[in-house]
Amino acid sequence: MPYIPKTSGEILRDLKGSVLGRSDLDDISAGSVMSILLGSVANELASSERRLYNLRESFFLNGASGSDLDERVSELPAVGVTRIKNTNASGAVLKLDRDPALTTTTLTIPEGSRFRSADGTTFATTADAIIGVGDAEVTNVHISATFPGKEGNKSVGDIYIIENAPSEIISARNTLAITNGLDEETDQELRERAYLYLNSLNRCQASSIEYMASSFIGSSNDRFRYAKMYEDVNTPGYSELYVDDGSDLSADSMKRAGVSSGITVPAGGAIIVPHEAPAVAPIAPNSITITRGAGQINVTTADYTSIHERGLLYFPEGFLQSGDVVWVQNYEVFTGLIAEVQREIEGDLNNPDRLTGFRAAGTRIVVKPVTPATLNLDMSLISSTASDFDIVARDVKVAIAAFVNNLAPGEPLYISQLVDACVAISGVVDIKFYEPRSDVRKDNVFPALKKALRITEASISTTPNN
């Protein structure tokens, strides 16, 4: 039952009753010596009651805050929870243009090339970006703020200053907003994650995997804002973990060509052929070359099993023979945070204190980026007569993009909530949303479970309504 501390008035009433019922003293009227003494005792006991209540509540997550909450969650079994500090804003959002007269060769923009916004926030590329022969641009280059926190969140076009990049690059611009830079966890966010942690102590259940993925801090001090596990009921033991950091994780910048690798089958044969992991998709037959003597062996999907997230091909016993040369090539692998989370799930027997693993025996968990479900909106906007319509419309577009792009995978868009977010902007009198190029009012949008609603400012059309 709940603990409800007594007030000084309740305690004083009980003390007076005890004195009258257990002694011959009867002068307890207001102002008497006995009344003053009993009142002092009641106040002291009430103070102790409140201290006991606060002490008791501090051992419940809902009753603790600040350093007390940090101490409580650190004591949770077995290793506790710590407050996540601020993380870097990042995303596959940068478009780079090179001199059109220099398109006869391949240009590599190396990892670590730096760009910044007008307010001085610096961003660096997290992987090499390549502009091919004949191409004058590359899009969806993944960048990360060099300092953590919400200061790294930028609107479309804010990042355009070239600080340190090949001289052939003549312009840069972020074509999508970056919204996933986060400050230190609030008390409420820490409580919610602590409860998720308690649900995750079984380690191999869906809640455990989701907790790990949403708490994992990558080597670039970035993390996924959302993680959702889906178990395939038609394939027992197979699950997919869909992750999202608020940017377009399906962009090519999160992938690269896998390293070609091969083995020569030893005497006695082999059933496992390794390759680089995690691969983006199961290895296709045309990516496998088996040379036997002077000829090649034809391979179909029925001849092997691809565990692509672990980088393994399994062949039936006897299929590969001594002396066969097996090559795996022409495939793609995930890089960055997706690859790091996949390695955390798989674990490493050679490094068990760092990569303990979250996958149960006989199961598969494949980390995948959420597929964006792109929205297009027409909005009818009424601004106040004292406001500049173009400025108000721009602010509304920024607010719409921020609201939609912060929806979790599978989370629906309720138009009423979007309207509430827009009418709070200075200068907005009224706003209505319609289907693109139509007079049909926009209804609530419910995405597929494995997709996340996303929008760009360019996909929002504005019509003044005076």
C-alpha positions, -999 to +999 in steps of 0.1 A: +000+000+000+012+036-006+030+054+022+012+087+030+031+109+055+010+124+084+006+161+087+015+180+119-022+186+126-030+148+124-001+140+147-011+167+172-046+154+173-033+119+181-010+132+207-037+151+225-059+121+224-032+099+240-025+125+267-062+128+277-068+090+275-037+079+294-031+106+320-048+129+344-036+160+324-065+178+308-052+214+302-045+211+264-064+243+254-047+266+229-018+285+245-013+262+274+021+248+282+010+212+273-005+224+240+027+242+230+049+211+239+026+187+220+026+211+190+065+212+190+066+174+191+040+171+163+060+194+140+092+174+146+075+141+139+058+155+108+093+166+095+106+130+101+075+117+082+083+139+052+120+129+052+110+092+053+086+097+024+113+115+003+138+088+011+113+060+002+104+078-031+140+083-041+143+045-045+116+045-071+125+059-105+095+081-108+103+098-075+140+105-082+155+132-103+189+147-111+219+131-093+195+109-072+181+094-104+216+088-118+225+070-086+193+049-086+197+037-122+234+029-117+224+004-090+201-015-113+212-051-118+235-063-133+256-034-146+232-005-142+224+024-165+242+056-170+228+089-185+237+093-221+256+125-228+251+147-258+256+130-292+267+143-326+242+154-353+248+134-385+231+123-417+235+114-454+225+149-465+254+167-482+256+174-520+290+182-534+296+198-569+329+198-587+342+219-616+324+208-647+357+211-666+373+184-645+349+155-650+373+133-670+386+115-639+373+100-608+375+123-578+377+110-542+366+132-514+384+117-485+369+108-451+374+137-427+368+165-453+353+194-434+324+217-442+306+242-420+276+264-416+275+302-413+273+300-375+306+281-374+294+246-368+318+222-385+309+189-401+332+161-414+326+133-439+325+099-422+336+079-453+352+085-487+328+099-513+334+093-549+324+114-580+327+091-610+340+099-645+316+122-663+298+131-631+298+167-617+282+159-584+277+134-556+247+134-533+238+118-499+273+122-485+273+112-449+286+139-425+288+142-387+291+173-366+326+176-350+310+187-317+281+170-300+247+184-291+217+201-307+239+228-321+246+205-349+210+204-361+207+224-393+180+233-417+182+227-455+210+248-470+227+258-437+259+238-444+275+254-475+310+266-466+340+244-478+366+243-451+389+215-460+382+194-491+398+188-526+402+220-546+380+205-574+350+209-551+334+242-560+302+241-539+285+222-510+250+222-496+230+200-473+198+191-492+180+177-461+178+190-426+198+173-398+177+169-367+193+140-347+219+160-327+209+154-290+218+170-258+222+151-226+193+129-216+166+145-196+153+128-164+122+116-182+142+101-211+165+084-186+136+069-167+120+055-199+153+040-209+158+025-174+124+008-176+133-005-210+165-018-195+146-036-168+125-053-195+157-062-213+175-082-186+165-114-203+190-101-230+178-121-260+142-109-262+131-081-285+130-055-258+167-063-250+178-058-286+158-026-289+173-013-257+208-021-268+204-005-302+189+027-289+215+031-262+245+021-283+270+050-288+290+046-321+327+053-327+316+087-341+296+095-310+264+090-328+234+068-320+201+056-333+171+075-320+147+046-328+151+009-330+122-016-336+124-054-337+102-074-361+101-112-358+092-131-390+064-155-381+070-174-414+107-180-407+112-191-371+144-178-356+147-149-380+143-113-370+150-079-384+160-049-363+150-017-381+170+014-370+167+051-377+188+081-366+165+107-382+183+109-415+181+089-447+199+057-436+191+040-469+214+064-488+243+049-506+267+066-483+259+040-456+272+013-479+303+004-498+317-023-519+326-054-500+361-067-501+366-096-525+377-127-507+382-163-513+395-196-501+411-227-515+392-257-502+416-279-481+418-317-481+386-331-467+364-303-481+348-274-465+312-262-458+319-225-447+332-197-469+336-164-451+333-129-466+332-093-452+302-085-429+276-073-426+265-076-462+236-054-472+217-084-487+222-122-491+250-130-515+237-136-550+248-166-571+265-143-596+287-130-568+301-165-561+328-180-584+339-216-578+368-228-599+374-266-601+404-275-622+402-257-655+364-252-653+338-234-632+310-248-612+275-233-618+260-221-585+223-215-577+206-203-546+196-238-538+233-248-534+241-227-504+228-206-475+239-170-471+241-157-435+250-123-449+249-104-416+277-126-402+296-129-435+292-166-439+282-189-468+272-224-459+275-252-485+261-287-480+287-313-471+304-327-502+295-298-525+329-282-522+358-305-530+395-303-521+414-278-543+383-258-553+389-221-553+359-201-541+356-163-545+330-140-532+329-106-549+306-078-562+285-073-531+279-044-507+284-041-470+270-017-444+294+008-427+292+031-397+267+027-369+247-001-386+278-023-389+288-015-353+254-025-339+254-057-360+288-066-345+275-059-310+245-083-316+268-110-330+294-108-302+330-119-305+344-149-286+379-134-289+368-102-272+340-113-248+344-084-224+337-059-252+314-077-276+293-100-254+266-107-280+228-104-279+218-131-302+204-164-289+218-197-303+200-208-335+186-174-343+194-146-367+190-108-362+196-086-392+201-049-387+185-028-414+178+009-421+143+020-420+129+027-455+117+063-457+081+068-468+083+102-485+054+126-480+042+154-502+019+181-489+000+211-501-007+236-474-031+266-474-016+292-451-031+324-436-006+347-421-012+378-400-013+411-418+018+423-398+039+394-409+059+387-441+041+358-457+073+343-473+091+343-439+062+327-421+058+301-449+095+293-446+093+289-408+062+267-412+081+244-437+110+240-413+085+232-384+067+206-406+100+189-416+112+188-380+079+174-368+075+147-395+112+137-395+111+130-358+084+104-361+096+069-351+094+040-376+058+029-380+045+060-361+015+076-378+012+113-387-019+128-372-028+160-391-043+176-360-010+174-342+008+188-372-017+217-373-010+223-336+028+225-342+023+250-371-002+274-355+022+279-326+046+296-350+046+334-349+026+349-377+004+319-384-033+326-383-046+294-398-033+264-418-049+236-437-033+206-454-044+190-487-034+161-509-008+172-535-024+192-564-059+185-550-086+202-530-090+170-510-081+175-473-051+155-461-061+126-438-040+110-411-011+090-426-003+054-413+030+041-427+039+004-430+055-010-398+090-010-414+089+025-428+093+059-414+075+090-426+099+116-439+095+149-457+117+177-472+109+213-474+110+211-512+080+186-511+058+211-493+038+234-516+023+266-502-008+285-513-016+319-497-052+320-484-062+356-478 
